[in-house]
Amino acid sequence: MEDIKDFVNYLANERNYSQRTCTSYNRSLKEFRTYIDSLEGGVTWQTLNTDMIRNWVISEMDRGQNPKSVNVTLSALRSFYKFLLRYKRVVQDPVHNLQGPKKDKYLPSFVKESDMNRLIDGDYFPEDFEGQRDRLILLTFYSTGVRLSELVGINLADVDLAQCQLKVTGKRNKQRIIPFGRELHDAFSGYIALRHAHTADSEEQALFLETTNGRRITKGKVEARVKQYLSLVTTVKRRTPHTLRHSFATHMLNHKADLQAVKELLGHESIATTEIYTHTTLEELKEMYNQAHPRA
C-alpha cells in the first residue's frame, strides 16, 4: 500500500488534485489492490498484466457494476502507472491500451429558458439581504456557468464591476476570467452595497455570506436554496447548482454561441466534455420535430 500512499501524496502536493479526486483514487486503488491480492501467484504492480485487468472489468460488469464506477478505477490505474513509470517502480504499463466499458448514455438536465426568465424576473425573492443574496446566487450560476465550489469560493476582490468580469478558481486551482452582462453587473452592485451595510465590521472576504454569522456561505446552504427556488418554476428531477450550469451551456448553444467559447467559459479541459450540450440541443430539436411534424 506504500506505493498508493506515495501516489496520492504526489497528486495532492505536486499535481494540485482536489481532495475529492485524491480520496476517490485512493479508495479505488485500494479496492483494486484487494482484487490482485486474491489472484494466485503473488501478483504485484510489477507483474500485473492487461489480461488480469480485463478479467477484473468483466467480473465487475457481470456483477452489475455501473460502467462509470469501473472507468473511475481504470482512470485511477492509468494515472497510478504513469506515476510508477516516472519513478521507475515498474517497467511496463498494463493499462495503457485497455478500453473501459462504454458509459451509459447521459444527457444533462436543464431548466427551460422560459422558466428561468420567470424565476429571475418574478417576485419570488424577498427584498431583504437574504433574498437578494439568493437571487444573485441563482443569477450568477445561470449567467456564468460556474461550478458550486467556484461560486462559494468567490471573494469580493474577484468581482470586477468596471470590466464586467469575474475571476473564479476551478479544478486543480486553475483560475479563469468570465465576462458578464449588465443585468449581473447591477445585481452584483446592489448586493455588495447590502452586504457592506449588513456586515460593516466584518473582515470576511467572501462575496456570499451566511446571514447568521457573517461567514462564507456553505455549499449545503447554496444547494438547499437552489433547490428551493427551482422547485417553484420547474418539475425537472435534478434541481441543483449543476442543473443551472447545464442550463447556461445549453441555452448559450441554442443561441448560436461558439462551442470553443462555451468550453472556455465552463473551464472544460477538453471540448469533448462540452459537446454533450450539443447532444442535448439535438434531443430538444427531435422532441419539437416529433410534436410538430404531421408525419413524425
MOBEL-V980139 format. One record per residue. N is the residue number from 0. RES is the residue in one letter. OMEGA is omega in radians with two decimals (* if undefined). Layout:
N|RES|OMEGA  N|RES|OMEGA
This chain:
0|M|-3.09  1|E|3.11  2|D|-3.14  3|I|3.12  4|K|3.13  5|D|-3.13  6|F|-3.13  7|V|3.07  8|N|3.10  9|Y|3.13  10|L|-3.07  11|A|-2.97  12|N|-3.09  13|E|-3.11  14|R|3.11  15|N|3.05  16|Y|3.13  17|S|3.10  18|Q|3.14  19|R|-3.14  20|T|3.13  21|C|3.13  22|T|-3.13  23|S|-3.14  24|Y|3.12  25|N|3.14  26|R|-3.11  27|S|-3.12  28|L|3.11  29|K|3.10  30|E|3.11  31|F|3.10  32|R|3.08  33|T|3.12  34|Y|-3.06  35|I|3.05  36|D|-3.13  37|S|-3.12  38|L|3.13  39|E|3.02  40|G|3.09  41|G|-3.10  42|V|3.09  43|T|3.06  44|W|-3.14  45|Q|-3.06  46|T|3.09  47|L|-3.14  48|N|-3.04  49|T|-3.13  50|D|3.12  51|M|3.13  52|I|3.12  53|R|3.10  54|N|3.09  55|W|3.11  56|V|-3.12  57|I|-3.12  58|S|3.12  59|E|3.14  60|M|3.12  61|D|-3.14  62|R|2.97  63|G|3.12  64|Q|3.09  65|N|3.11  66|P|-3.14  67|K|-3.13  68|S|3.13  69|V|-3.12  70|N|3.06  71|V|3.12  72|T|3.11  73|L|3.09  74|S|3.09  75|A|3.13  76|L|3.13  77|R|3.13  78|S|-3.13  79|F|-3.11  80|Y|3.02  81|K|3.10  82|F|-3.12  83|L|3.11  84|L|-3.12  85|R|-3.11  86|Y|3.01  87|K|3.07  88|R|3.01  89|V|-3.14  90|V|3.12  91|Q|-3.12  92|D|-3.09  93|P|-3.08  94|V|-2.92  95|H|-3.06  96|N|-3.09  97|L|3.10  98|Q|3.10  99|G|3.11  100|P|3.12  101|K|3.14  102|K|3.01  103|D|3.12  104|K|-3.07  105|Y|3.04  106|L|-3.09  107|P|3.09  108|S|3.12  109|F|-3.14  110|V|3.13  111|K|3.12  112|E|-3.11  113|S|3.12  114|D|3.09  115|M|3.12  116|N|3.14  117|R|-3.14  118|L|-3.07  119|I|-3.07  120|D|-3.08  121|G|-3.11  122|D|-3.11  123|Y|-3.02  124|F|3.07  125|P|-3.11  126|E|-3.11  127|D|-3.09  128|F|-3.08  129|E|3.13  130|G|3.13  131|Q|3.05  132|R|-3.11  133|D|3.10  134|R|-3.14  135|L|3.11  136|I|-3.13  137|L|3.14  138|L|3.12  139|T|3.07  140|F|-3.02  141|Y|-3.08  142|S|-3.06  143|T|-3.13  144|G|-3.11  145|V|3.04  146|R|3.12  147|L|-3.10  148|S|3.12  149|E|3.14  150|L|-3.13  151|V|-3.09  152|G|-3.10  153|I|3.04  154|N|3.11  155|L|-3.09  156|A|-3.12  157|D|-3.12  158|V|3.13  159|D|-3.10  160|L|-3.12  161|A|-3.12  162|Q|-3.09  163|C|3.10  164|Q|-3.05  165|L|3.08  166|K|3.11  167|V|3.11  168|T|-3.05  169|G|-3.11  170|K|-3.13  171|R|3.09  172|N|3.08  173|K|-3.13  174|Q|3.04  175|R|3.13  176|I|-3.12  177|I|3.08  178|P|3.05  179|F|-3.03  180|G|-3.06  181|R|-3.11  182|E|-3.14  183|L|3.07  184|H|-3.11  185|D|3.11  186|A|3.06  187|F|-3.10  188|S|-3.13  189|G|-3.12  190|Y|-3.12  191|I|3.07  192|A|3.09  193|L|-3.12  194|R|3.13  195|H|3.13  196|A|-3.07  197|H|-3.08  198|T|-3.04  199|A|-3.06  200|D|-3.07  201|S|3.05  202|E|-3.14  203|E|-3.09  204|Q|-3.10  205|A|3.07  206|L|-3.08  207|F|-3.04  208|L|2.88  209|E|3.13  210|T|-3.02  211|T|-3.04  212|N|3.11  213|G|3.13  214|R|-3.14  215|R|-3.13  216|I|-3.12  217|T|3.09  218|K|-3.13  219|G|3.13  220|K|3.13  221|V|3.14  222|E|-3.12  223|A|-3.12  224|R|3.11  225|V|3.13  226|K|-3.13  227|Q|-3.06  228|Y|3.10  229|L|3.13  230|S|-3.13  231|L|-3.01  232|V|-3.07  233|T|3.11  234|T|3.09  235|V|-3.04  236|K|-3.13  237|R|-3.13  238|R|-3.00  239|T|3.01  240|P|-3.13  241|H|3.05  242|T|3.10  243|L|3.06  244|R|3.07  245|H|-3.11  246|S|3.10  247|F|-3.07  248|A|-3.10  249|T|-3.11  250|H|3.07  251|M|-3.13  252|L|3.07  253|N|-3.14  254|H|2.96  255|K|3.05  256|A|3.11  257|D|-3.08  258|L|3.14  259|Q|3.12  260|A|3.12  261|V|3.08  262|K|-3.12  263|E|3.14  264|L|-3.12  265|L|-3.11  266|G|3.09  267|H|3.08  268|E|-3.10  269|S|3.12  270|I|3.10  271|A|3.10  272|T|-3.11  273|T|-3.05  274|E|3.13  275|I|-3.13  276|Y|3.04  277|T|3.07  278|H|3.10  279|T|3.13  280|T|3.12  281|L|3.12  282|E|3.13  283|E|3.11  284|L|3.10  285|K|-3.14  286|E|3.12  287|M|3.14  288|Y|-3.11  289|N|3.13  290|Q|-2.96  291|A|-3.03  292|H|-3.06  293|P|-3.11  294|R|-3.12  295|A|*
